[in-house]
């Protein structure tokens, strides 16, 4: 059996790489259940319909599963296997996805003991990487039978692997931050300053604003003036934040920062630090010395007026990486003591926190992008239907790193009627977006080709949510629009959702309040009500989620009245322009917004 394994074993050099193992250790998980990673495994199982899904991390001797669902015993309890039972090691070594429709027929893995012992037949694994691209493991889907993996399944697995990688990177970044914090706990006064800087970083995800707050936070307690320089991947200065202890010198230090973007010479200490990643500390400086390090004499003149006697330049690096993102320059004038080794250590600690803040901002944007791509991929492309003009909008919340479960849908029935749906799944994460996709598909699958009333369809959806154990609590409004000779008949059902609005041709706006009914997936209900309205030709129907009308500190009626005014005042505008005005009228977006606008021509 050992010979069988060794024949197909990959090169162990990658698995034993010290930097990779250090990054893996910083994830701070082992062969125990982790709620977040178990959730990713559950999502893979549910969305791909596989019996087994794993979040597998691979070290030099084993693979372990902080996230798993469906794994048989004793492996499900152990949550780890030796590499003799690992397909995921090939993902790590090659740093690329591995897809096996039938592993028993593939020369690379057909002798792997995972086939007889774990029942692995079909396998699809996507790399899980740290911030520097090192592959730590795999998010994998496993079937016990041969399976032809579809492009859509692999795309979903890729998106979820990106999100899972973001979780790993955030944990690594947090651990790096903890290491930096522990290193700084020796000096009480400096610790207070570090805490304030960290709090400033936590107050915003805008990198340039973070650097401005950093520069202001260290003056005058650590230096007379400070320059924070950020560089692009090619090492070219792209931004400089500056602060001086004297508020009256703000214009001068800002001018110096502006000149730094293009005026640094080959002997510049800032560029040297950014090239080498090593700090530089000097005293006994004069403004004239700047002439040899810059290309613009004005910089020496300004430095003389600001006060220039000693400086320390430290690199700002990405967590767990030698990649330099920029530098922090601290400068003291002749009236202040030169920088000490302890000052340099403190500056390095601040720089590490700055690197963490910059990387967290990048991870925030990346994770939000993945979630938005997933959600938008699950939203419907509106059909073209004769006699009905459809418009829709979806906007994620302005606050937070995740999108939510707001959704809309519209499709034509074979009998010529049009089904409309807008809903809101509770939660603001990738799982909420994935659950939204399930509910949308349940509505489509159950309603298409059927003449059932909207209330009956929502009742059936409620049963399906409970019967299929879909972990969802959701509001929704479902409507059917039927054309008739002199207008349209609209029937709808409402499960705890904001009321539809109708803009009539005469400019009046109706609010379709009905008796409230509970959310989907919360309280069993034997039968939901169907409501009917006769609508004249030329009317505009608006279905929306609560993000369009909610405003913290105000009642819902005020938000609905605001949207009423927009519809009433702009009745003659084209649908796209009216949608834009509705978005502009929304209050500060603390929640997602989704809506459908239907003009019945």
C-alpha positions as CSV (number, residue, x, y, z in Angstrom):
1,X,0.0,0.0,0.0
2,X,2.9,2.4,0.7
3,X,4.3,1.7,-2.7
4,X,1.0,2.6,-4.3
5,X,0.9,5.9,-2.5
6,X,4.5,6.9,-3.2
7,X,4.0,6.3,-6.9
8,X,1.4,9.0,-7.1
9,X,2.8,11.3,-4.4
10,X,3.6,14.9,-5.4
11,X,6.9,16.7,-4.6
12,X,6.9,17.5,-0.9
13,X,8.9,20.7,-1.3
14,X,5.8,22.9,-1.7
15,X,4.0,21.2,1.2
16,X,6.9,21.7,3.5
17,X,7.6,25.4,2.4
18,X,8.3,27.3,5.6
19,X,6.4,30.5,4.6
20,X,3.4,28.5,3.5
21,X,3.3,26.6,6.8
22,X,3.7,29.8,8.8
23,X,0.8,31.3,7.0
24,X,-1.2,28.1,7.6
25,X,-0.4,28.3,11.3
26,X,-1.6,31.9,11.4
27,X,-5.1,30.7,10.4
28,X,-5.4,29.4,14.0
29,X,-7.6,26.4,13.2
30,X,-7.0,22.7,13.4
31,X,-8.9,19.4,13.0
32,X,-11.9,20.7,14.8
33,X,-15.2,22.1,13.6
34,X,-15.2,25.8,12.7
35,X,-18.6,27.4,12.3
36,X,-17.6,29.7,9.4
37,X,-15.8,26.9,7.4
38,X,-18.5,24.4,8.1
39,X,-20.9,27.0,6.6
40,X,-18.8,27.1,3.4
41,X,-18.9,23.3,3.2
42,X,-22.6,23.3,3.6
43,X,-23.0,25.9,0.9
44,X,-21.0,23.7,-1.5
45,X,-23.0,20.7,-0.7
46,X,-26.3,22.6,-1.1
47,X,-25.5,24.5,-4.2
48,X,-23.7,21.7,-6.1
49,X,-25.9,18.8,-4.8
50,X,-22.9,16.7,-3.7
51,X,-22.9,14.3,-0.7
52,X,-19.5,15.5,0.7
53,X,-17.9,18.9,0.8
54,X,-14.7,19.9,2.6
55,X,-12.7,22.9,3.5
56,X,-9.3,21.1,3.5
57,X,-6.1,22.6,4.8
58,X,-2.8,20.7,4.0
59,X,0.4,20.9,6.0
60,X,3.5,18.8,5.5
61,X,2.1,15.6,6.9
62,X,-1.7,15.6,6.8
63,X,-4.8,17.3,5.6
64,X,-7.4,18.5,8.1
65,X,-10.9,19.8,7.8
66,X,-12.1,22.8,9.8
67,X,-15.1,22.7,7.5
68,X,-16.8,19.5,6.4
69,X,-20.2,18.0,5.7
70,X,-21.1,14.5,4.7
71,X,-17.8,12.8,5.5
72,X,-18.2,9.2,6.7
73,X,-16.8,7.8,9.9
74,X,-14.3,7.7,11.4
75,X,-13.1,10.6,9.2
76,X,-16.0,12.8,10.0
77,X,-15.1,12.8,13.7
78,X,-11.3,12.8,13.2
79,X,-11.5,15.7,10.7
80,X,-8.1,14.8,9.3
81,X,-6.4,12.2,7.1
82,X,-2.8,11.4,6.3
83,X,-1.6,12.5,2.8
84,X,-2.0,9.0,1.6
85,X,-5.8,9.8,1.5
86,X,-5.5,13.3,0.1
87,X,-6.5,14.6,-3.3
88,X,-6.2,18.2,-2.0
89,X,-2.4,18.0,-1.8
90,X,-2.3,18.0,-5.6
91,X,-4.2,21.3,-5.5
92,X,-1.7,22.8,-3.1
93,X,1.4,21.5,-4.9
94,X,0.1,22.6,-8.3
95,X,-1.6,25.8,-7.1
96,X,-4.4,25.2,-9.5
97,X,-7.9,23.6,-9.5
98,X,-8.1,19.8,-9.8
99,X,-11.2,18.2,-11.3
100,X,-11.7,14.4,-11.6
101,X,-14.9,13.2,-13.1
102,X,-13.9,9.6,-12.2
103,X,-10.8,9.4,-10.0
104,X,-10.5,5.7,-10.5
105,X,-9.6,6.3,-14.1
106,X,-7.0,9.1,-13.6
107,X,-3.4,8.1,-13.4
108,X,-2.5,10.9,-10.9
109,X,-4.9,9.7,-8.2
110,X,-6.3,6.3,-9.1
111,X,-4.0,4.7,-6.4
112,X,-4.9,7.2,-3.7
113,X,-6.3,5.5,-0.6
114,X,-9.1,8.1,-0.5
115,X,-10.9,6.1,-3.2
116,X,-11.4,2.8,-1.2
117,X,-11.4,4.3,2.3
118,X,-13.3,7.5,1.9
119,X,-15.4,6.6,-1.1
120,X,-14.1,9.4,-3.3
121,X,-14.9,8.9,-6.9
122,X,-15.7,12.4,-8.4
123,X,-13.7,15.3,-7.1
124,X,-13.5,19.0,-7.8
125,X,-11.2,21.2,-5.7
126,X,-10.4,24.9,-5.9
127,X,-7.3,26.5,-4.3
128,X,-7.6,28.3,-1.0
129,X,-4.8,30.9,-0.9
130,X,-3.3,33.5,1.4
131,X,-2.8,37.1,0.6
132,X,0.5,36.3,-1.3
133,X,-0.9,33.6,-3.4
134,X,0.4,30.6,-1.4
135,X,-2.0,27.7,-1.6
136,X,-3.0,26.5,1.9
137,X,-5.6,24.0,0.9
138,X,-8.7,23.4,-1.1
139,X,-12.5,23.9,-1.1
140,X,-13.7,20.7,-2.6
141,X,-16.8,18.9,-3.7
142,X,-16.9,15.1,-3.6
143,X,-19.3,12.6,-5.1
144,X,-19.3,8.9,-4.5
145,X,-20.2,8.2,-8.2
146,X,-18.7,9.4,-11.4
147,X,-19.8,12.9,-12.3
148,X,-19.4,15.3,-15.2
149,X,-18.8,18.6,-13.4
150,X,-20.6,21.4,-15.3
151,X,-19.1,24.8,-16.0
152,X,-21.7,26.5,-13.7
153,X,-20.8,24.1,-10.9
154,X,-17.1,24.9,-11.2
155,X,-17.8,28.6,-11.4
156,X,-19.9,28.5,-8.2
157,X,-17.1,26.5,-6.5
158,X,-14.6,29.0,-7.7
159,X,-16.6,32.0,-6.3
160,X,-17.1,30.2,-2.9
161,X,-13.3,29.4,-2.8
162,X,-12.5,33.1,-3.3
163,X,-14.8,34.0,-0.4
164,X,-13.3,31.2,1.7
165,X,-9.8,32.4,0.9
166,X,-10.8,35.9,2.0
167,X,-11.9,34.4,5.4
168,X,-8.5,32.7,5.7
169,X,-6.7,35.9,4.8
170,X,-8.7,37.9,7.3
171,X,-7.8,35.4,10.0
172,X,-4.1,35.5,9.1
173,X,-4.3,39.3,9.1
174,X,-5.9,39.3,12.5
175,X,-3.2,37.0,13.8
176,X,-0.4,39.2,12.4
177,X,-2.1,42.1,14.1
178,X,-2.1,40.2,17.4
179,X,1.6,39.6,17.0
180,X,2.2,43.3,16.4
181,X,0.0,44.2,19.4
182,X,1.9,41.9,21.7
183,X,5.2,43.3,20.5
184,X,4.0,46.9,21.4
185,X,2.8,46.3,24.9
186,X,6.0,47.4,26.6
187,X,5.5,51.2,26.6
188,X,2.4,52.6,28.2
189,X,2.4,56.0,26.5
190,X,3.3,54.6,23.1
191,X,0.7,51.9,23.5
192,X,-2.0,54.6,24.0
193,X,-0.9,56.2,20.8
194,X,-0.9,52.9,19.0
195,X,-4.4,52.2,20.2
196,X,-5.6,55.6,18.9
197,X,-4.0,55.0,15.6
198,X,-5.6,51.5,15.4
199,X,-9.0,53.0,16.3
200,X,-8.6,55.6,13.6
201,X,-7.9,52.7,11.1
202,X,-11.0,51.0,12.3
203,X,-13.1,54.1,11.6
204,X,-12.8,53.9,7.9
205,X,-12.0,51.5,5.0
206,X,-10.7,54.3,2.8
207,X,-7.0,53.8,2.5
208,X,-6.1,57.4,1.9
209,X,-8.2,58.6,4.8
210,X,-6.5,55.9,7.0
211,X,-3.1,57.3,6.1
212,X,-4.2,60.9,6.8
213,X,-5.4,59.8,10.2
214,X,-2.1,58.0,10.8
215,X,0.0,61.0,10.0
216,X,-2.1,63.2,12.3
217,X,-2.1,60.6,15.0
218,X,1.7,60.4,15.5
219,X,2.3,64.2,15.5
220,X,3.4,65.6,17.8
221,X,3.7,62.7,20.2
222,X,6.3,60.8,18.2
223,X,7.6,63.3,15.7
224,X,7.4,67.0,14.7
225,X,6.1,66.1,11.3
226,X,5.1,62.9,9.5
227,X,4.8,61.8,5.8
228,X,3.0,58.6,4.9
229,X,3.9,57.4,1.4
230,X,2.0,54.8,-0.6
231,X,3.4,53.2,-3.8
232,X,1.9,51.3,-6.7
233,X,3.0,47.7,-7.5
234,X,5.8,49.3,-9.7
235,X,7.2,51.3,-6.8
236,X,6.0,54.6,-8.1
237,X,4.7,57.0,-5.4
238,X,0.9,57.4,-5.8
239,X,-0.1,59.1,-2.6
240,X,1.5,61.1,0.3
241,X,-0.3,62.0,3.5
242,X,1.3,64.7,5.7
243,X,0.9,66.3,9.1
244,X,2.9,68.9,11.1
245,X,2.7,69.6,14.8
246,X,2.1,73.3,14.0
247,X,-1.3,73.8,12.4
248,X,0.0,76.9,10.8
249,X,2.5,74.9,8.8
250,X,-0.2,72.7,7.2
251,X,0.2,74.3,3.7
252,X,3.9,73.9,3.7
253,X,3.9,70.3,4.7
254,X,1.2,69.6,2.2
255,X,3.4,71.2,-0.5
256,X,6.3,69.1,0.6
257,X,4.1,66.0,0.3
258,X,3.0,67.0,-3.2
259,X,6.6,67.4,-4.3
260,X,7.6,64.0,-2.9
261,X,5.3,62.3,-5.5
262,X,7.7,63.3,-8.3
263,X,10.8,64.9,-6.6
264,X,12.6,62.0,-5.0
265,X,16.1,61.3,-6.3
266,X,18.1,58.1,-6.7
267,X,19.7,58.5,-3.2
268,X,16.4,59.1,-1.4
269,X,16.0,57.3,1.9
270,X,12.3,56.8,1.2
271,X,13.0,55.0,-2.1
272,X,15.7,53.0,-0.4
273,X,13.4,51.8,2.3
274,X,10.8,50.9,-0.3
275,X,13.3,48.9,-2.3
276,X,14.9,47.0,0.6
277,X,12.1,46.8,3.1
278,X,14.6,47.9,5.9
279,X,14.2,51.0,8.1
280,X,16.7,53.9,8.0
281,X,17.4,56.2,10.9
282,X,19.7,59.2,10.9
283,X,20.4,62.3,13.0
284,X,22.7,65.3,12.6
285,X,20.7,66.2,9.4
286,X,20.5,69.6,7.7
287,X,18.1,70.8,5.1
288,X,21.0,71.2,2.6
289,X,21.5,67.4,2.7
290,X,18.1,67.0,1.1
291,X,19.4,68.5,-2.1
292,X,21.5,65.3,-2.8
293,X,18.4,63.1,-2.3
294,X,15.8,65.0,-4.3
295,X,15.4,66.5,-7.8
296,X,13.6,69.7,-6.6
297,X,15.5,72.3,-4.6
298,X,12.2,73.6,-3.2
299,X,11.9,70.5,-1.0
300,X,15.1,71.5,0.9
301,X,13.8,75.1,1.4
302,X,10.5,73.8,2.8
303,X,12.2,71.3,5.0
304,X,14.4,74.1,6.5
305,X,11.3,76.1,7.4
306,X,9.4,73.0,8.8
307,X,12.4,71.9,11.0
308,X,14.7,69.2,9.8
309,X,17.3,67.6,12.1
310,X,16.7,63.9,12.3
311,X,14.5,61.3,10.7
312,X,13.4,57.7,10.6
313,X,11.9,56.0,7.6
314,X,10.1,52.6,8.1
315,X,8.5,50.4,5.5
316,X,4.8,49.7,5.4
317,X,4.4,46.1,4.3
318,X,1.5,43.7,3.7
319,X,0.9,41.2,6.5
320,X,2.8,38.0,6.3
321,X,4.6,39.2,3.2
322,X,7.7,41.1,2.2
323,X,5.7,43.2,-0.3
324,X,6.3,46.9,0.5
325,X,3.2,49.1,0.2
326,X,4.8,52.3,1.1
327,X,6.7,54.0,4.0
328,X,6.3,56.2,7.0
329,X,8.8,59.1,7.5
330,X,9.0,60.7,10.9
331,X,11.0,64.0,11.1
332,X,12.2,66.0,14.1
333,X,13.4,69.6,14.1
334,X,16.6,70.9,15.9
335,X,14.6,71.6,19.1
336,X,13.7,68.0,19.6
337,X,15.9,65.0,20.5
338,X,16.9,62.7,17.7
339,X,15.0,59.4,17.2
340,X,16.0,56.5,19.3
341,X,16.0,52.8,18.6
342,X,12.8,52.5,20.7
343,X,11.2,55.2,18.5
344,X,12.2,53.2,15.5
345,X,10.6,50.0,17.0
346,X,7.4,52.0,17.6
347,X,7.4,53.4,14.1
348,X,7.8,49.8,12.8
349,X,4.9,48.7,14.9
350,X,2.7,51.5,13.5
351,X,3.8,50.6,10.0
352,X,2.7,47.0,10.6
353,X,-0.7,48.2,11.7
354,X,-0.9,50.4,8.7
355,X,0.0,47.5,6.4
356,X,-2.8,45.5,8.1
357,X,-5.3,48.3,7.6
358,X,-4.4,48.6,4.0
359,X,-4.6,44.9,3.4
360,X,-7.9,44.7,5.3
361,X,-9.3,47.4,3.0
362,X,-8.2,45.4,0.0
363,X,-9.7,42.2,1.5
364,X,-12.9,44.1,2.2
365,X,-13.2,45.2,-1.4
366,X,-12.3,41.7,-2.7
367,X,-14.8,39.9,-0.4
368,X,-17.5,42.4,-1.2
369,X,-16.8,42.0,-4.9
370,X,-17.1,38.2,-4.7
371,X,-20.4,38.5,-2.8
372,X,-21.7,41.0,-5.2
373,X,-20.7,38.9,-8.2
374,X,-22.4,35.9,-6.6
375,X,-25.6,37.9,-5.9
376,X,-25.7,39.5,-9.3
377,X,-25.2,36.1,-11.0
378,X,-28.3,34.9,-9.2
379,X,-30.4,37.9,-10.1
380,X,-32.6,37.6,-13.2
381,X,-32.0,39.2,-16.6
382,X,-35.3,40.9,-17.3
383,X,-37.3,39.4,-20.2
384,X,-38.7,41.4,-23.0
385,X,-42.5,41.0,-22.9
386,X,-45.0,42.7,-25.3
387,X,-47.1,45.3,-23.6
388,X,-45.1,45.4,-20.4
389,X,-42.0,47.5,-19.8
390,X,-39.8,46.1,-17.0
391,X,-37.0,47.8,-15.1
392,X,-35.1,46.7,-12.0
393,X,-32.4,47.9,-9.7
394,X,-30.2,46.1,-7.1
395,X,-27.8,48.1,-4.9
396,X,-25.8,46.7,-2.0
397,X,-25.8,48.4,1.4
398,X,-23.4,51.3,1.8
399,X,-22.3,50.0,5.2
400,X,-20.6,46.6,5.9
401,X,-18.5,44.2,3.9
402,X,-21.3,41.9,2.7
403,X,-24.3,42.0,0.5
404,X,-27.6,40.6,1.5
405,X,-30.5,38.5,0.2
406,X,-32.6,41.0,-1.6
407,X,-33.9,39.8,-5.0
408,X,-36.3,40.3,-7.8
409,X,-37.6,38.2,-10.6
410,X,-40.0,38.5,-13.6
411,X,-40.9,35.9,-16.2
412,X,-43.7,35.3,-18.7
413,X,-46.2,32.5,-18.4
414,X,-47.3,30.4,-21.3
415,X,-50.8,31.8,-21.0
416,X,-49.4,35.4,-21.6
417,X,-49.6,36.5,-18.0
418,X,-46.4,37.9,-16.3
419,X,-45.1,36.7,-12.9
420,X,-43.4,39.3,-10.7
421,X,-41.5,38.7,-7.4
422,X,-39.5,40.8,-5.0
423,X,-38.1,39.4,-1.7
424,X,-35.7,39.8,1.1
425,X,-33.9,37.0,2.8
426,X,-32.7,37.8,6.3
427,X,-28.9,38.2,6.7
428,X,-26.1,40.1,5.0
429,X,-23.6,37.5,3.9
430,X,-22.8,35.1,1.1
431,X,-25.1,32.5,2.6
432,X,-28.0,34.9,2.4
433,X,-27.3,35.5,-1.2
434,X,-27.1,31.8,-1.9
435,X,-30.4,31.2,0.0
436,X,-31.9,34.0,-2.1
437,X,-31.0,32.1,-5.2
438,X,-32.7,28.9,-3.8
439,X,-35.9,30.8,-3.1
440,X,-36.0,32.4,-6.5
441,X,-35.5,29.0,-8.2
442,X,-38.2,27.5,-6.0
443,X,-40.7,30.3,-7.0
444,X,-39.8,29.8,-10.7
445,X,-40.0,26.1,-10.6
446,X,-43.3,26.0,-8.8
447,X,-45.1,28.9,-10.6
448,X,-44.1,28.4,-14.2
449,X,-46.9,26.9,-16.4
450,X,-49.4,26.9,-13.5
451,X,-52.5,29.1,-13.2
452,X,-52.5,29.0,-9.4
453,X,-53.3,32.1,-7.4
454,X,-50.4,34.0,-5.9
455,X,-51.4,33.2,-2.4
456,X,-51.4,29.5,-3.1
457,X,-47.9,29.8,-4.7
458,X,-46.5,31.5,-1.6
459,X,-48.2,28.9,0.6
460,X,-46.5,26.2,-1.4
461,X,-43.1,28.1,-1.2
462,X,-43.5,28.2,2.5
463,X,-44.1,24.5,2.7
464,X,-41.0,23.9,0.5
465,X,-38.8,26.0,2.7
466,X,-39.8,24.0,5.8
467,X,-39.9,20.6,4.0
468,X,-36.5,21.0,2.3
469,X,-35.0,22.6,5.4
470,X,-33.9,25.7,3.6
471,X,-32.4,27.9,6.4
472,X,-34.4,31.0,5.5
473,X,-36.6,33.6,6.9
474,X,-37.8,35.9,4.2
475,X,-40.3,38.5,3.2
476,X,-41.7,38.5,-0.4
477,X,-44.5,39.8,-2.6
478,X,-45.5,37.7,-5.5
479,X,-47.8,39.1,-8.3
480,X,-49.4,38.0,-11.5
481,X,-50.2,40.6,-14.2
482,X,-52.8,39.6,-16.8
483,X,-53.8,41.8,-19.8
484,X,-57.4,42.4,-20.6
485,X,-59.2,44.5,-23.2
486,X,-59.3,47.7,-21.1
487,X,-56.3,47.3,-18.8
488,X,-54.8,44.7,-16.6
489,X,-55.8,42.5,-13.7
490,X,-53.1,42.2,-11.0
491,X,-53.3,39.5,-8.3
492,X,-50.7,39.4,-5.5
493,X,-49.8,37.9,-2.2
494,X,-47.7,39.5,0.5
495,X,-45.6,37.7,3.1
496,X,-44.5,40.4,5.6
497,X,-43.3,42.6,2.8
498,X,-43.6,46.4,2.2
499,X,-46.8,47.2,0.2
500,X,-46.7,47.6,-3.6
501,X,-47.2,51.1,-5.0
502,X,-49.2,51.9,-8.1
503,X,-48.8,55.1,-10.1
504,X,-52.1,55.5,-12.1
505,X,-52.2,57.4,-15.4
506,X,-53.9,60.4,-13.7
507,X,-50.8,60.9,-11.4
508,X,-52.4,59.5,-8.2
509,X,-50.4,56.9,-6.3
510,X,-52.1,54.0,-4.5
511,X,-50.5,52.1,-1.6
512,X,-51.7,48.5,-1.6
513,X,-51.9,47.9,2.1
514,X,-53.3,44.4,3.0
515,X,-53.8,42.5,6.2
516,X,-50.3,41.5,7.4
517,X,-49.1,37.9,7.0
518,X,-46.0,36.3,8.5
519,X,-42.6,35.9,6.9
520,X,-41.8,32.9,4.8
521,X,-40.1,30.1,6.7
522,X,-41.1,31.3,10.2
523,X,-44.7,30.4,11.1
524,X,-46.6,27.6,9.3
525,X,-49.7,29.0,7.6
526,X,-52.4,26.8,6.0
527,X,-53.3,29.3,3.2
528,X,-52.0,32.7,2.3
529,X,-54.4,35.3,0.9
530,X,-54.6,36.5,-2.8
531,X,-55.5,40.1,-3.4
532,X,-56.9,41.5,-6.7
533,X,-56.7,44.9,-8.3
534,X,-57.9,46.2,-11.7
535,X,-55.2,48.5,-13.2
536,X,-55.8,50.9,-16.1
537,X,-53.4,50.9,-19.1
538,X,-50.5,53.3,-18.6
539,X,-50.1,52.5,-14.9
540,X,-46.7,51.9,-13.2
541,X,-46.4,49.2,-10.5
542,X,-43.5,49.3,-8.1
543,X,-42.4,46.3,-6.0
544,X,-39.5,46.9,-3.7
545,X,-37.6,45.7,-0.6
546,X,-37.5,47.7,2.7
547,X,-34.1,49.2,1.9
548,X,-35.8,51.6,-0.4
549,X,-38.0,53.1,2.3
550,X,-36.4,52.4,5.6
551,X,-34.5,55.2,7.4
552,X,-33.2,54.6,11.0
553,X,-35.1,56.8,13.4
554,X,-38.1,57.2,11.1
555,X,-41.3,55.1,10.7
556,X,-41.8,53.1,7.5
557,X,-44.7,55.3,6.4
558,X,-42.4,58.3,6.0
559,X,-40.2,56.4,3.6
560,X,-43.2,55.1,1.6
561,X,-44.5,58.7,1.4
562,X,-41.1,59.8,0.1
563,X,-41.3,57.2,-2.7
564,X,-44.9,58.2,-3.4
565,X,-43.8,61.8,-4.0
566,X,-41.1,60.7,-6.4
567,X,-43.6,58.6,-8.4
568,X,-46.2,61.4,-8.4
569,X,-43.8,64.1,-9.4
570,X,-42.1,62.2,-12.2
571,X,-45.0,60.2,-13.7
572,X,-44.1,61.1,-17.3
573,X,-40.4,60.1,-17.1
574,X,-39.0,57.0,-18.9
575,X,-38.6,54.0,-16.7
576,X,-34.8,54.1,-16.4
577,X,-34.8,57.7,-15.3
578,X,-37.6,57.1,-12.8
579,X,-35.6,54.2,-11.3
580,X,-32.6,56.5,-10.9
581,X,-34.7,59.0,-9.1
582,X,-36.1,56.4,-6.8
583,X,-32.5,55.3,-5.8
584,X,-31.5,58.9,-5.2
585,X,-34.6,59.4,-3.0
586,X,-33.6,56.5,-0.7
587,X,-32.2,57.4,2.7
588,X,-28.6,56.5,3.7
589,X,-28.4,52.9,2.5
590,X,-27.9,50.9,5.7
591,X,-29.6,47.9,3.9
592,X,-29.7,46.5,0.4
593,X,-32.2,47.8,-2.2
594,X,-33.9,45.8,-4.8
595,X,-37.0,46.8,-6.8
596,X,-39.0,46.1,-9.9
597,X,-40.8,48.8,-11.8
598,X,-43.5,47.6,-14.3
599,X,-45.1,50.0,-16.8
600,X,-48.3,48.5,-18.2
601,X,-48.6,50.0,-21.7
